[in-house]
Amino acid sequence: MESGRELRILMVDNYDSFTYNLVQMLQVLGCRVTTVRNNQLDAAGVEQLNPDAVVISPGPGSPTEAGSSVAVIRAQIDRRPVLGVCLGMQCLNEAYGGQTTYAPRPVHGRADSVWHSQQGLFKNIPNPFPAARYHSLTVVRIPSELRVDAWSNDGVVMAVSHRDYPLYGLQFHPESFLTAFGESLMLNFLEVVRSLD
């Protein structure tokens, strides 16, 4: 992909108000975003749309209530990059056999310090940095295909990525005003997308 070409992003909407904040952030960063609800899309539909990358939005409930999100992630493994945010990260974890359970304590609308590995999406991001948490669930039993890239002070996994493919999950909300460097994280994801062509 040429660096100047507008990236085509498919946003899988898990019926969440934060979805449109993510859409707006991506549009500001120069992407053309197509948004489709999680129950109006399957893996074949993704192929018809042929986006450069897929973003799985936050949403209420658990991965089992996220429509086609888990199946869409499974179908992208060797096709295109994926970024899952909040529920989207939980869907990524479950797509490879992980589990989701109740967090030690629900956190809604608070910035907490996030520590990270300085790899992948966290390249050139201060360590730690404040990030917005809005979740009652957390990932557990991380499958061997994924690695933990970030965590909170209370030991909750805040980011994962696939060891071999450009599949990423963020438990926190990069689009929130409570998250410092959210735009930088998204630019790092878009840099990965551009690098694959």
N, C-alpha and C positions, 0 to 999 in steps of 0.2 A: 504494500500500500504506500502510495506517495504520502509524504508528511502533510501536504496541503489538502488532501482529499477529505471530504466530510465523512466521518465514520458513521455507519448505520448500526444503531443499537436497538435491540429488541428488549423492551422492559416487560417482564412478566409480572403483572399486578396482582398481588395477593390481597386485594381489597383493603388497602391501607392508605390513610391520608398522607403518610410520608412518601408514598410513591411519587407524588407530583413534585415534591421537593427534589427528589433524585432526578426526575425528568428535567426539571428546570436547571439543575446544576450541570447535567450533561449537555443540554442545549447551549448554555452559556459557554461551555468548553468547546463548542463547535460541532457537536454531534447532531445527527438527525435521529430522533427517537420515535419508534413505533411502540405504542403501549397496547397490550392485549391482556385481558383478564385470565386468571389461571384456569378457569373452567371453559375457556373458549379457544384452547390451543393444545396441540399435541406435538410430538417430535416431528411428524411429517409437516405440520404447519410451520414449524421453525424453518425447515428446509425450503419451503415455498417462499418464505419471506427473505431467506438468505442474508441475515444480518452479519456484520463483522464480529459482533459479540452479543452475549445475552446477559442481562442483569435480572436477578430474581429479587423482587422487592421485599421489604418488611411486610408484616401482616399479623393479624390476630391468630390465636390458636397455635397448633403444632404442625409439623410437616405432614402428618396424615390428613390434615384439613386444608392443605395448600394446593388443591386441585392437581394439575399436571406438573407442578414445579419439580418434584423429584425425578419424574420420568424425563422431563426436558433436560435436566442436568445430566442424567445418565447418557442421553443420546448425544451430548456435545463433546464427550471426552476427547476425541481425536479430530474434532471438526472446527471448533471455535472457542475463544476464551469465554469464561463465565465468571461473574461476580455475584455472590449472594450476600445480601445485607440483612442482618438480624434473623428473621425467619428464613430468609434465603440461605444464610450460612448453616442453619440447622438442617435445611433440606439437603445441602451439599454433603454434610456429615452423614445423614441417613442414606443418601444415594450410594454410599460406599460401605454401609453396614454399621455405622455408628448409631448412637441413641441420643434422644433428647429427654431431659427430665426437668423437674422444677429446680430453679436456681436456689442456692442456700438462702438467699433473700431476694425478693423482687426489687428491682431498681427501675424507677420510671422518672425520666426527666432530670437526671443528675449527671454532671460531668465528673468522671473519675479518671485517675491516672491509668494509662495503658502502657505497659512495658512490651517491648518487641525485640525480635531477632535481628533487626536491621537488614533483612533480606526481602526480596520480592517487592510487594507494594510498599514496604516500609523503608525503602532506599531514601536516604537524605531526610528522614523524618526524625525530629528530636526524640530522645528516649529518657524518660517517659514523656507522654504528651496527654493533655486532657481530651477525653472523648465522651460523647453523649451516650448514656445507657438508658434504654427503654425496654426492659425484658423481664419476664417472670420465669422463662425457661432457659436452659443452658445445654450445651452439648456434653456428652460423656461417652466413654468408650470410643475414642478416636480411632478409626481404622488405620491400618498400616500404610495405606496409599496416601494418607494425609499427614501433614506435619502441623504442629502448633506454632504459629508465628507471633502471637501476642496474647497477653494475659493481664488480668487486673490484679490489684493489691490483694484482693480476697481469693485469688487463685482461680477465678472463672476464665475459661478460654475466651479470648476476644477476637482471635483471627486464626484461620487455618488456610492451608493451600495444598494442592495436589503435588506430590513429589515429582511427577513426570509431565504433567500437562498444565496449561495456564488456567486453572480453576481455583478461585479464591473465595473465601468467606470472611465477612466482618460481622461480629456480633453487635458492635456499636454502630452509630449512625454517622457516616461521613458528611451527610448533607445538613446536619444540624448545626445551628450557630454555636452550640455548646462544644463542638468538636474543633479543636485547633488543627490546622493542616488537613482538613477534610478534602479541600480542593487538590492539594498536593497528592494525597492518596489516590484520588480519582485520576489525576494526570498520570500517575505511575501506572495505573491499570490501562489507560488509553495508550500509553507508550508500549506496553506489552502487546496490545492489540495491533498497533501499527508495525511492530517489529516482526510480525508473523507472515508478512507478505514479501 
